[in-house]
């Protein structure tokens, strides 16, 4: 038994050494991210061959769900090779030739890697070539690749098809280089029944009848774009449009529902003008369709020129929809339209920077809602997004916003609240630190410099620094390249009549007390500090600890004024007592911040429950809905945790007493 035990021990040590080495390599690469370079960009495909232009003809069998196609791909061979490797899934290759039949390729597929390797008898010389592939793919019954949707109508069940390709499912429709940095233009032709409407990335350039009851629909070529932004939707559809300068904006729905797209259409028109100005680069396509799909997937997808939505996220029926539904519809349209620039025009080099796409689009959506509907109070009422991210980020299971992604399967797991919500919070914090005009100017530089190409976060930080005159790379990296939530501990002390405030940082953790401690972290934290109902003192960038003058002895000093920073705050007893007295005079965002941080500290075991309950006693029944929403959420948590315990009736009685006056006022 000793030999097997020794063998196992050695194997475990080897695995541990490998894991440590990998972690160190990942940490080193994270700290040394460089600006975009195609050759340095991660990925699985060789970079010896790159696509330039796809001419694709598809003949979807909507009934039988087969997808025959022919494509001609203009490629650039960067160094002589006899092999080309590209992506394909569930695809049969009928014929593959190069340069008008000069050579025929042997095809070997790898289902696990989702690739096809094309081998020619003679090496292809460096330079441009034309690759022709005759293939058979399939239409799926699930929301990936090109998929079918069966939906009810007054005349029975009907079927349409649509596409969902992010992060890496264009390969399910046609063989392609299906990684973000392999940008190319796409010219699509489809053969479909004459009674159907086809919608793609670009406008239709021609329609002509072909055999039987079919027609051939050709679309204009796209600009250079990543393959995951390709879109095709076909069905018994109708389209309403409006002009937005030289761009036609449309809403596409199944028959009889186009009237429910009016709010979405109006929103898209004004958002387009706002984004054209903000980004400093006009939307470059001649049309933008918002496509309502009645099934298949549950959100929305930023296909360039043809954004797809699950129809309940896009359509508004004044007769049946709640008025508040406009907020969600506007938010998702604003998010996806922001991607037309941040994601589509300029695309992350690889999926490790997905947070930049999604965090930015989420931030921009709230910024747009503040622009057009300030009465919605988007940041205040959307506080829960940041709170949710912080709750996840305080746990052992969190991950850095910017995390290594090995392949397409890992990319799927990156679409989470850390990517979206923490990313949004960090971008808002950086905008506030730089100042709104400087931040916008940096974004404009970034767009102009990287249009129709790819970028990394290093490219963005470089553009922002050149406009803002402040170094932000270290700040950003400290939040994006490591997991965790900073905790700023604030303690006041008096020296005669003057007060000084000591700020030091720690790591905020929610974890069982008997678990091993989480690794220490250090951040560069922009901290706004000032009187509880006044303007902040001079700007503070907290890198460890600092000591600052803080007014007269006993003044109520608030840390994280405006609740813009991504960190928790723990006050010493003197600060907390002063803040409690000043609580009614604080801005709503600051009251909400104190309440949420107080409950979080109780959850983390850094404060006792009475400290939180004292805040509730200071709340007015007429306080803002967002503040009471947090309180209600806390009571719901306590009610759930006390299920089956003797304390539950006491908790419920206390909650009813606290909430009764507020509910009566509403």
C-alpha positions as CSV (number, residue, x, y, z in Angstrom):
1,X,0.0,0.0,0.0
2,X,2.9,2.4,0.4
3,X,3.8,2.4,-3.3
4,X,0.4,3.5,-4.5
5,X,0.2,6.1,-1.7
6,X,3.6,7.5,-2.7
7,X,2.5,7.5,-6.3
8,X,-0.7,9.5,-5.5
9,X,1.3,11.9,-3.3
10,X,3.7,12.6,-6.1
11,X,0.9,13.1,-8.6
12,X,-0.8,15.5,-6.3
13,X,2.4,17.5,-5.8
14,X,2.9,17.6,-9.6
15,X,-0.6,18.9,-10.0
16,X,-0.1,21.5,-7.3
17,X,3.1,22.7,-8.9
18,X,1.4,22.9,-12.3
19,X,-1.5,24.9,-10.8
20,X,0.9,27.3,-8.9
21,X,2.9,27.8,-12.1
22,X,-0.2,28.5,-14.1
23,X,-1.5,30.9,-11.5
24,X,1.8,32.8,-11.4
25,X,1.9,32.9,-15.2
26,X,-1.7,34.2,-15.3
27,X,-0.9,36.8,-12.7
28,X,2.2,38.0,-14.6
29,X,0.3,38.2,-17.9
30,X,-2.5,40.1,-16.1
31,X,-0.2,42.7,-14.8
32,X,1.5,43.1,-18.2
33,X,-1.4,43.4,-20.6
34,X,-0.4,45.1,-23.8
35,X,-2.2,47.1,-26.4
36,X,-3.8,45.1,-29.2
37,X,-1.7,43.0,-31.5
38,X,-3.3,40.4,-33.8
39,X,-0.3,38.1,-33.4
40,X,-0.2,38.3,-29.6
41,X,-4.0,37.8,-29.2
42,X,-5.0,34.5,-27.5
43,X,-7.0,32.0,-29.5
44,X,-7.0,28.5,-30.8
45,X,-6.7,29.1,-34.5
46,X,-3.4,29.5,-36.3
47,X,-2.8,33.0,-37.5
48,X,-1.0,31.9,-40.7
49,X,-4.2,32.4,-42.7
50,X,-6.8,35.2,-42.2
51,X,-10.1,35.8,-43.9
52,X,-10.8,39.0,-45.7
53,X,-14.3,38.6,-47.2
54,X,-17.0,35.9,-47.1
55,X,-19.5,35.6,-49.9
56,X,-22.1,33.2,-48.5
57,X,-25.2,31.6,-50.1
58,X,-27.6,29.8,-47.8
59,X,-30.7,27.8,-48.7
60,X,-32.4,27.1,-45.3
61,X,-34.9,24.3,-45.3
62,X,-37.2,25.8,-42.6
63,X,-39.4,22.7,-42.5
64,X,-36.7,20.0,-42.6
65,X,-34.1,22.1,-40.7
66,X,-31.3,21.4,-43.1
67,X,-28.9,24.2,-44.1
68,X,-27.1,23.7,-47.4
69,X,-24.6,26.4,-48.3
70,X,-21.8,27.6,-50.5
71,X,-19.2,30.1,-49.5
72,X,-16.3,31.7,-51.3
73,X,-13.8,33.2,-48.8
74,X,-11.1,35.7,-49.9
75,X,-8.1,34.8,-47.6
76,X,-4.7,36.2,-47.0
77,X,-2.0,33.5,-46.5
78,X,0.6,35.2,-44.3
79,X,3.2,32.4,-44.8
80,X,3.2,29.5,-47.2
81,X,1.3,26.5,-45.9
82,X,-0.5,23.4,-47.1
83,X,-3.0,23.4,-44.3
84,X,-5.8,25.8,-43.3
85,X,-7.6,25.4,-40.0
86,X,-11.0,27.0,-39.4
87,X,-14.0,26.4,-37.2
88,X,-17.0,24.2,-38.0
89,X,-19.6,22.4,-35.9
90,X,-22.0,19.7,-37.2
91,X,-21.1,20.5,-40.7
92,X,-20.6,18.2,-43.7
93,X,-18.1,19.3,-46.3
94,X,-19.1,18.3,-49.8
95,X,-16.3,20.0,-51.7
96,X,-13.4,22.3,-50.8
97,X,-11.3,23.9,-53.5
98,X,-8.8,26.8,-53.8
99,X,-8.3,29.4,-56.6
100,X,-11.1,28.3,-59.0
101,X,-10.4,24.6,-58.6
102,X,-6.6,24.7,-58.8
103,X,-6.5,22.3,-55.9
104,X,-9.0,20.2,-53.9
105,X,-8.6,19.9,-50.2
106,X,-8.8,16.9,-47.9
107,X,-10.9,17.7,-44.9
108,X,-10.4,16.4,-41.3
109,X,-12.8,17.6,-38.6
110,X,-12.2,17.6,-34.9
111,X,-15.6,17.7,-33.1
112,X,-14.0,18.4,-29.6
113,X,-12.0,21.4,-30.9
114,X,-14.9,22.4,-33.3
115,X,-12.4,22.8,-36.1
116,X,-11.9,21.6,-39.7
117,X,-8.4,21.3,-41.1
118,X,-8.1,21.6,-44.9
119,X,-5.0,20.0,-46.4
120,X,-3.8,20.7,-49.9
121,X,-1.4,18.6,-51.9
122,X,0.8,21.6,-52.6
123,X,1.5,24.5,-50.2
124,X,-0.4,27.7,-50.8
125,X,2.0,30.6,-51.5
126,X,1.9,33.7,-49.3
127,X,-0.6,36.2,-50.7
128,X,-4.3,36.3,-51.5
129,X,-6.4,33.2,-52.5
130,X,-10.0,32.3,-53.0
131,X,-11.3,29.4,-50.9
132,X,-14.6,27.8,-52.0
133,X,-16.5,25.5,-49.7
134,X,-19.7,23.5,-50.4
135,X,-21.2,22.4,-47.2
136,X,-24.3,21.2,-45.3
137,X,-25.0,22.6,-41.8
138,X,-28.2,22.4,-39.8
139,X,-30.8,24.6,-38.2
140,X,-31.1,23.9,-34.5
141,X,-34.1,23.5,-32.3
142,X,-32.4,25.4,-29.5
143,X,-31.2,29.0,-29.4
144,X,-27.7,28.5,-30.8
145,X,-26.4,29.1,-34.3
146,X,-29.3,29.3,-36.7
147,X,-32.3,28.1,-34.8
148,X,-36.1,27.6,-35.4
149,X,-38.9,29.1,-33.4
150,X,-42.4,27.7,-33.5
151,X,-44.9,30.2,-32.2
152,X,-48.7,30.4,-31.9
153,X,-50.9,32.6,-34.1
154,X,-54.7,32.9,-34.6
155,X,-54.3,30.7,-37.7
156,X,-52.1,28.0,-36.0
157,X,-48.5,27.3,-35.2
158,X,-46.0,29.1,-37.5
159,X,-42.2,28.8,-37.8
160,X,-39.4,31.3,-38.2
161,X,-35.6,31.1,-38.0
162,X,-33.2,33.4,-36.3
163,X,-29.6,33.4,-35.2
164,X,-27.7,33.7,-31.9
165,X,-23.9,33.4,-32.3
166,X,-22.1,34.9,-29.3
167,X,-19.6,33.8,-28.2
168,X,-18.7,31.3,-30.9
169,X,-21.5,29.8,-32.9
170,X,-21.2,31.3,-36.4
171,X,-19.3,28.1,-37.0
172,X,-22.6,26.3,-36.7
173,X,-24.0,28.2,-39.8
174,X,-21.0,28.3,-42.1
175,X,-17.3,27.3,-41.8
176,X,-15.3,30.3,-40.6
177,X,-12.6,31.8,-38.5
178,X,-14.8,32.2,-35.5
179,X,-12.7,34.2,-33.1
180,X,-13.2,38.0,-32.5
181,X,-9.8,39.1,-33.9
182,X,-10.4,37.5,-37.3
183,X,-12.5,40.3,-38.7
184,X,-13.7,40.2,-42.3
185,X,-16.6,41.5,-44.4
186,X,-19.7,39.3,-45.1
187,X,-21.9,39.3,-48.2
188,X,-24.9,37.1,-47.7
189,X,-27.4,35.7,-50.1
190,X,-30.3,33.5,-49.0
191,X,-32.8,31.5,-51.0
192,X,-36.2,31.4,-49.2
193,X,-40.0,31.1,-49.9
194,X,-41.3,34.2,-51.6
195,X,-43.8,34.9,-48.8
196,X,-41.1,35.3,-46.2
197,X,-39.0,38.3,-45.1
198,X,-35.3,38.0,-44.6
199,X,-33.4,40.4,-42.3
200,X,-29.6,40.5,-42.1
201,X,-26.9,42.9,-41.0
202,X,-27.2,45.1,-44.1
203,X,-30.0,46.3,-46.4
204,X,-31.3,44.0,-49.1
205,X,-29.8,45.0,-52.5
206,X,-31.8,42.6,-54.7
207,X,-34.6,40.1,-54.7
208,X,-35.3,37.8,-57.7
209,X,-37.6,34.8,-58.2
210,X,-36.0,31.4,-58.6
211,X,-37.4,27.9,-59.1
212,X,-40.8,27.1,-57.7
213,X,-42.1,29.5,-55.1
214,X,-38.6,30.6,-54.0
215,X,-36.7,33.8,-54.2
216,X,-33.1,34.8,-53.9
217,X,-32.4,37.7,-51.5
218,X,-29.0,39.4,-51.6
219,X,-27.7,41.8,-48.9
220,X,-25.1,44.5,-49.2
221,X,-21.6,43.5,-47.9
222,X,-21.0,44.4,-44.2
223,X,-18.0,46.4,-43.0
224,X,-15.2,44.4,-41.4
225,X,-16.6,42.7,-38.3
226,X,-16.2,39.7,-36.1
227,X,-18.1,36.5,-37.1
228,X,-20.2,36.4,-33.9
229,X,-22.0,39.6,-35.0
230,X,-23.5,38.0,-38.2
231,X,-27.3,37.8,-38.2
232,X,-30.0,36.2,-40.2
233,X,-33.8,36.1,-39.4
234,X,-36.4,34.7,-41.8
235,X,-40.1,34.4,-41.3
236,X,-43.6,35.8,-41.9
237,X,-42.5,39.2,-40.6
238,X,-43.4,42.8,-40.8
239,X,-41.2,45.9,-40.5
240,X,-41.9,49.5,-39.5
241,X,-39.3,52.1,-40.0
242,X,-38.2,55.6,-39.3
243,X,-35.5,57.8,-40.6
244,X,-32.7,58.9,-38.3
245,X,-30.6,61.1,-40.5
246,X,-29.1,58.9,-43.2
247,X,-29.9,55.7,-41.3
248,X,-33.1,53.7,-41.6
249,X,-34.2,52.4,-38.2
250,X,-36.6,49.5,-38.2
251,X,-38.5,47.3,-35.8
252,X,-39.2,43.8,-37.1
253,X,-41.9,41.6,-35.6
254,X,-44.1,38.6,-36.4
255,X,-47.2,39.5,-38.3
256,X,-49.7,41.7,-36.4
257,X,-47.3,42.9,-33.7
258,X,-45.5,45.8,-35.4
259,X,-47.7,48.4,-33.7
260,X,-46.2,47.2,-30.4
261,X,-42.8,48.3,-31.6
262,X,-43.5,52.0,-31.7
263,X,-41.9,52.8,-28.3
264,X,-38.8,50.8,-29.3
265,X,-38.6,52.6,-32.6
266,X,-38.8,56.0,-31.1
267,X,-36.3,55.1,-28.5
268,X,-33.8,53.8,-31.0
269,X,-34.1,57.0,-33.2
270,X,-33.2,59.3,-30.3
271,X,-30.5,56.9,-28.9
272,X,-28.8,56.8,-32.3
273,X,-28.4,60.6,-32.4
274,X,-27.2,60.7,-28.8
275,X,-24.6,57.9,-29.4
276,X,-23.4,59.5,-32.6
277,X,-22.5,62.6,-30.6
278,X,-21.1,60.8,-27.6
279,X,-18.8,58.5,-29.4
280,X,-17.7,61.1,-32.0
281,X,-18.0,58.5,-34.8
282,X,-21.3,58.2,-36.6
283,X,-23.1,54.8,-36.8
284,X,-21.5,53.5,-40.0
285,X,-24.2,51.1,-41.3
286,X,-27.1,52.4,-43.5
287,X,-29.8,50.6,-41.4
288,X,-30.4,49.4,-37.9
289,X,-33.1,46.8,-37.2
290,X,-34.5,45.8,-33.8
291,X,-35.8,42.2,-34.4
292,X,-38.4,40.7,-32.0
293,X,-38.0,36.9,-31.8
294,X,-40.9,35.1,-30.0
295,X,-38.7,32.4,-28.5
296,X,-35.4,30.6,-28.7
297,X,-33.4,32.8,-26.3
298,X,-34.2,35.0,-23.4
299,X,-32.3,38.3,-23.8
300,X,-30.9,40.3,-26.7
301,X,-27.9,40.1,-29.0
302,X,-26.0,43.0,-30.5
303,X,-25.6,41.8,-34.0
304,X,-24.3,44.7,-36.1
305,X,-27.2,46.3,-37.9
306,X,-29.8,43.7,-36.8
307,X,-30.1,43.4,-33.0
308,X,-32.3,40.4,-31.9
309,X,-34.5,40.6,-28.8
310,X,-36.7,38.1,-27.1
311,X,-40.0,39.9,-28.0
312,X,-41.1,40.6,-24.5
313,X,-37.9,42.6,-24.0
314,X,-38.7,44.8,-27.0
315,X,-42.4,45.2,-27.6
316,X,-44.8,47.4,-25.6
317,X,-48.5,47.1,-25.8
318,X,-50.3,50.1,-24.2
319,X,-53.3,48.0,-23.7
320,X,-51.7,45.3,-21.6
321,X,-48.1,46.4,-20.7
322,X,-47.4,48.0,-17.3
323,X,-46.2,51.6,-17.8
324,X,-43.0,50.7,-15.9
325,X,-42.2,48.2,-18.7
326,X,-40.9,51.1,-20.7
327,X,-37.9,51.4,-18.4
328,X,-36.7,47.8,-19.1
329,X,-37.3,48.1,-22.8
330,X,-35.4,51.3,-23.0
331,X,-32.6,49.9,-20.9
332,X,-32.0,46.8,-23.0
333,X,-32.3,48.8,-26.3
334,X,-29.8,51.4,-24.9
335,X,-27.4,48.5,-23.8
336,X,-27.5,46.7,-27.2
337,X,-27.2,49.9,-29.2
338,X,-24.2,51.0,-27.2
339,X,-22.6,47.7,-28.5
340,X,-22.9,49.0,-32.1
341,X,-19.8,51.0,-31.2
342,X,-18.4,49.4,-28.1
343,X,-18.2,45.8,-29.2
344,X,-19.1,45.9,-32.9
345,X,-17.1,48.8,-34.4
346,X,-14.3,48.2,-31.8
347,X,-14.3,44.6,-30.6
348,X,-12.4,43.1,-27.7
349,X,-9.4,41.2,-28.9
350,X,-10.3,38.0,-27.0
351,X,-13.0,36.9,-24.5
352,X,-10.8,37.8,-21.5
353,X,-11.9,41.4,-22.1
354,X,-15.6,40.6,-22.4
355,X,-16.3,42.7,-19.3
356,X,-15.2,45.8,-21.2
357,X,-18.0,45.2,-23.8
358,X,-20.7,44.3,-21.4
359,X,-19.7,46.6,-18.5
360,X,-19.5,49.6,-20.8
361,X,-22.8,48.8,-22.5
362,X,-24.5,48.5,-19.1
363,X,-23.0,51.8,-17.9
364,X,-24.0,53.5,-21.1
365,X,-27.5,52.3,-20.9
366,X,-28.0,53.9,-17.5
367,X,-26.2,57.1,-18.7
368,X,-28.7,57.3,-21.6
369,X,-31.7,56.8,-19.3
370,X,-30.4,59.6,-17.1
371,X,-30.2,61.7,-20.3
372,X,-33.7,61.1,-21.6
373,X,-35.6,60.1,-18.5
374,X,-34.0,61.7,-15.5
375,X,-37.2,61.1,-13.5
376,X,-36.5,57.4,-13.6
377,X,-33.4,58.1,-11.5
378,X,-31.5,55.3,-13.2
379,X,-28.4,55.1,-11.0
380,X,-30.4,55.4,-7.8
381,X,-33.1,52.9,-8.6
382,X,-30.5,50.6,-10.3
383,X,-28.4,50.4,-7.1
384,X,-29.2,46.7,-6.8
385,X,-26.9,45.8,-9.8
386,X,-23.8,47.0,-8.0
387,X,-25.0,45.4,-4.7
388,X,-25.5,42.1,-6.3
389,X,-22.0,42.2,-7.8
390,X,-20.4,43.2,-4.5
391,X,-22.3,40.4,-2.7
392,X,-20.8,37.8,-5.2
393,X,-17.4,39.5,-5.3
394,X,-17.0,39.3,-1.5
395,X,-17.1,35.5,-1.6
396,X,-14.5,32.8,-2.1
397,X,-16.1,31.8,-5.4
398,X,-15.6,35.2,-7.1
399,X,-13.3,35.8,-10.0
400,X,-11.5,38.8,-11.5
401,X,-13.5,40.9,-14.0
402,X,-10.7,40.3,-16.5
403,X,-10.1,36.6,-16.3
404,X,-8.1,34.2,-18.6
405,X,-10.3,32.5,-21.1
406,X,-8.9,29.4,-22.7
407,X,-11.5,28.7,-25.4
408,X,-15.1,29.2,-26.5
409,X,-16.5,26.9,-23.8
410,X,-14.9,29.0,-21.1
411,X,-16.1,32.2,-22.8
412,X,-19.7,31.1,-22.2
413,X,-19.2,31.1,-18.4
414,X,-17.9,34.8,-18.4
415,X,-21.4,36.2,-19.0
416,X,-22.2,36.9,-15.3
417,X,-22.9,39.6,-12.8
418,X,-19.2,40.2,-12.2
419,X,-18.7,40.9,-15.9
420,X,-21.7,43.1,-16.3
421,X,-22.5,44.7,-13.0
422,X,-19.0,45.1,-11.5
423,X,-17.8,46.2,-14.9
424,X,-20.5,48.9,-15.1
425,X,-19.7,50.1,-11.5
426,X,-16.0,50.3,-12.3
427,X,-16.5,52.3,-15.5
428,X,-18.8,54.8,-13.6
429,X,-16.1,55.2,-10.9
430,X,-13.4,55.8,-13.5
431,X,-15.6,58.4,-15.3
432,X,-16.2,60.2,-12.1
433,X,-12.5,60.1,-11.2
434,X,-11.4,61.5,-14.6
435,X,-14.4,63.9,-15.0
436,X,-17.2,63.5,-17.6
437,X,-15.7,65.6,-20.4
438,X,-12.3,64.1,-20.2
439,X,-13.7,60.6,-20.1
440,X,-15.9,61.2,-23.1
441,X,-13.0,62.7,-25.1
442,X,-11.0,59.5,-24.2
443,X,-13.8,57.3,-25.5
444,X,-13.9,59.3,-28.7
445,X,-10.1,58.8,-29.2
446,X,-10.5,55.1,-28.5
447,X,-13.2,54.8,-31.1
448,X,-11.4,56.7,-33.8
449,X,-8.1,54.8,-33.2
450,X,-9.6,51.3,-33.3
451,X,-12.6,51.5,-35.6
452,X,-13.1,48.2,-37.5
453,X,-10.5,46.6,-35.4
454,X,-9.9,45.1,-32.0
455,X,-8.6,46.4,-28.7
456,X,-7.6,45.5,-25.2
457,X,-8.2,47.3,-21.9
458,X,-4.7,48.7,-22.3
459,X,-5.8,50.5,-25.4
460,X,-8.7,52.1,-23.6
461,X,-6.7,53.1,-20.5
462,X,-4.1,54.7,-22.9
463,X,-6.8,56.7,-24.7
464,X,-8.4,57.9,-21.4
465,X,-5.1,58.9,-19.9
466,X,-4.2,60.9,-22.9
467,X,-7.5,62.9,-22.5
468,X,-7.8,63.1,-18.7
469,X,-4.3,63.9,-17.7
470,X,-4.5,61.3,-14.9
471,X,-2.9,57.9,-14.7
472,X,-5.7,55.3,-14.4
473,X,-4.0,52.1,-15.6
474,X,-3.0,51.2,-12.0
475,X,-6.4,52.1,-10.6
476,X,-8.2,50.1,-13.3
477,X,-5.9,47.1,-13.0
478,X,-6.3,46.9,-9.3
479,X,-10.0,46.4,-9.8
480,X,-10.1,44.3,-12.9
481,X,-7.1,41.9,-12.6
482,X,-8.0,40.7,-9.1
483,X,-11.2,39.6,-7.4
484,X,-12.6,41.0,-4.3
485,X,-14.3,44.1,-2.7
486,X,-12.2,46.8,-1.0
487,X,-13.2,47.9,2.5
488,X,-12.3,51.4,3.6
489,X,-12.1,51.7,7.4
490,X,-12.7,55.3,8.5
491,X,-11.9,56.4,12.0
492,X,-12.1,60.0,13.4
493,X,-10.0,61.5,16.1
494,X,-10.1,65.0,17.6
495,X,-7.1,67.3,18.2
496,X,-8.5,70.1,20.2
497,X,-11.4,71.5,18.0
498,X,-10.0,70.0,14.8
499,X,-10.9,66.6,13.5
500,X,-8.8,64.2,11.5
501,X,-10.0,61.2,9.6
502,X,-7.8,58.1,9.2
503,X,-8.6,55.9,6.1
504,X,-7.1,52.5,5.7
505,X,-8.1,49.7,3.3
506,X,-8.8,46.1,3.9
507,X,-10.6,43.3,2.1
508,X,-14.3,43.0,2.6
509,X,-15.2,39.3,2.9
510,X,-18.4,37.3,3.4
511,X,-17.3,33.8,4.4
512,X,-17.7,31.3,7.2
513,X,-15.5,32.1,10.2
514,X,-13.9,28.6,10.2
515,X,-12.8,28.9,6.6
516,X,-9.1,29.7,5.7
517,X,-8.8,33.5,5.2
518,X,-8.9,34.9,1.7
519,X,-5.7,36.4,0.3
520,X,-5.0,40.0,1.1
521,X,-5.6,42.5,-1.6
522,X,-4.4,46.1,-2.3
523,X,-6.3,48.5,-4.5
524,X,-5.8,52.1,-5.7
525,X,-9.2,53.5,-4.7
526,X,-10.6,56.9,-5.8
527,X,-12.4,58.0,-2.6
528,X,-14.8,60.9,-2.3
529,X,-14.9,62.2,1.3
530,X,-16.7,65.2,2.8
531,X,-19.4,66.5,5.0
532,X,-22.4,64.3,5.1
533,X,-24.5,67.0,3.4
534,X,-21.9,68.9,1.5
535,X,-19.2,68.8,-1.2
536,X,-16.2,66.4,-1.1
537,X,-12.8,67.5,0.1
538,X,-9.8,67.3,-2.2
539,X,-9.6,64.2,-4.3
540,X,-8.2,61.1,-2.5
541,X,-6.5,58.1,-4.2
542,X,-6.2,55.6,-1.4
543,X,-3.4,53.1,-1.9
544,X,-3.0,51.9,1.6
545,X,-3.8,54.3,4.4
546,X,-3.9,58.1,4.8
547,X,-4.8,60.7,7.4
548,X,-6.7,63.8,6.3
549,X,-8.2,67.0,8.0
550,X,-11.9,66.5,8.4
551,X,-13.5,69.7,9.7
552,X,-14.4,70.5,13.2
553,X,-14.5,67.9,16.0
554,X,-17.8,66.0,15.8
555,X,-18.6,66.9,12.2
556,X,-20.4,64.1,10.3
557,X,-18.0,63.0,7.6
558,X,-19.2,60.7,4.8
559,X,-17.0,58.4,2.8
560,X,-18.0,57.5,-0.7
561,X,-20.1,60.6,-1.3
562,X,-22.6,59.9,-4.0
563,X,-22.2,56.1,-3.7
564,X,-20.1,56.1,-6.9
565,X,-17.1,54.1,-5.5
566,X,-16.9,50.3,-5.7
567,X,-16.1,49.6,-2.1
568,X,-17.6,49.1,1.4
569,X,-17.1,51.6,4.2
570,X,-16.8,50.7,7.9
571,X,-17.0,53.7,10.3
572,X,-15.6,54.0,13.7
573,X,-18.0,54.6,16.6
574,X,-17.5,58.4,16.6
575,X,-18.1,58.7,12.8
576,X,-21.1,56.4,13.0
577,X,-22.8,58.4,15.7
578,X,-22.3,61.6,13.9
579,X,-23.6,60.2,10.7
580,X,-26.7,58.8,12.4
581,X,-27.5,62.3,13.7
582,X,-27.0,63.7,10.2
583,X,-28.8,60.9,8.4
584,X,-32.0,62.8,7.5
585,X,-29.9,65.6,5.9
586,X,-27.9,63.3,3.6
587,X,-28.6,62.9,-0.1
588,X,-30.7,59.9,-0.9
589,X,-27.8,58.1,-2.6
590,X,-25.7,58.6,0.6
591,X,-28.4,57.3,2.9
592,X,-28.8,54.3,0.7
593,X,-25.1,53.7,0.7
594,X,-24.9,53.8,4.5
595,X,-27.8,51.5,4.8
596,X,-26.5,48.9,2.3
597,X,-23.0,49.0,3.7
598,X,-24.3,48.6,7.3
599,X,-26.2,45.5,6.4
600,X,-23.3,44.1,4.5
601,X,-21.0,44.5,7.5
602,X,-23.5,42.6,9.6
603,X,-23.5,39.8,7.0
604,X,-19.7,39.7,7.1
605,X,-19.6,39.5,10.9
606,X,-17.9,42.9,11.2
607,X,-20.9,44.6,12.9
608,X,-23.7,43.6,15.2
609,X,-27.3,43.7,14.1
610,X,-28.3,46.5,16.5
611,X,-26.0,48.9,14.5
612,X,-28.1,48.2,11.5
613,X,-31.4,48.4,13.3
614,X,-30.4,51.9,14.7
615,X,-30.3,53.1,11.1
616,X,-33.8,51.8,10.5
617,X,-35.0,53.8,13.4
618,X,-33.6,56.9,11.8
619,X,-35.4,56.3,8.5
620,X,-38.4,58.4,7.6
621,X,-41.5,56.6,6.4
622,X,-41.5,58.9,3.4
623,X,-37.9,58.1,2.4
624,X,-37.1,57.2,-1.2
625,X,-38.3,53.9,-2.6
626,X,-34.8,52.7,-3.2
627,X,-33.9,53.0,0.5
628,X,-37.0,51.1,1.6
629,X,-36.4,48.6,-1.2
630,X,-33.1,47.7,0.4
631,X,-34.7,47.4,3.8
632,X,-37.5,45.1,2.4
633,X,-34.8,43.0,0.8
634,X,-33.0,42.6,4.1
635,X,-36.2,41.6,5.9
636,X,-36.9,39.0,3.2
637,X,-33.5,37.6,3.7
638,X,-34.0,37.4,7.5
639,X,-37.4,35.8,7.1
640,X,-35.9,33.1,4.8
641,X,-33.0,32.4,7.1
642,X,-35.2,32.1,10.2
643,X,-37.5,29.6,8.7
644,X,-38.2,26.9,11.3
645,X,-36.6,28.9,14.1
646,X,-38.3,30.4,17.2
647,X,-37.0,33.9,16.3
648,X,-39.1,34.1,13.1
649,X,-42.3,35.5,14.6
650,X,-40.3,38.2,16.3
651,X,-38.5,39.1,13.1
652,X,-41.8,39.2,11.2
653,X,-43.5,41.4,13.8
654,X,-40.6,43.8,13.8
655,X,-40.6,44.0,9.9
656,X,-44.4,44.6,9.9
657,X,-44.0,47.4,12.4
658,X,-41.2,49.1,10.5
659,X,-42.8,48.8,7.1
660,X,-46.4,49.6,8.0
661,X,-46.1,53.4,8.0
662,X,-44.2,53.4,4.7
663,X,-46.8,51.2,3.0
664,X,-49.6,53.4,4.3
665,X,-48.0,56.5,2.8
666,X,-47.9,54.8,-0.6
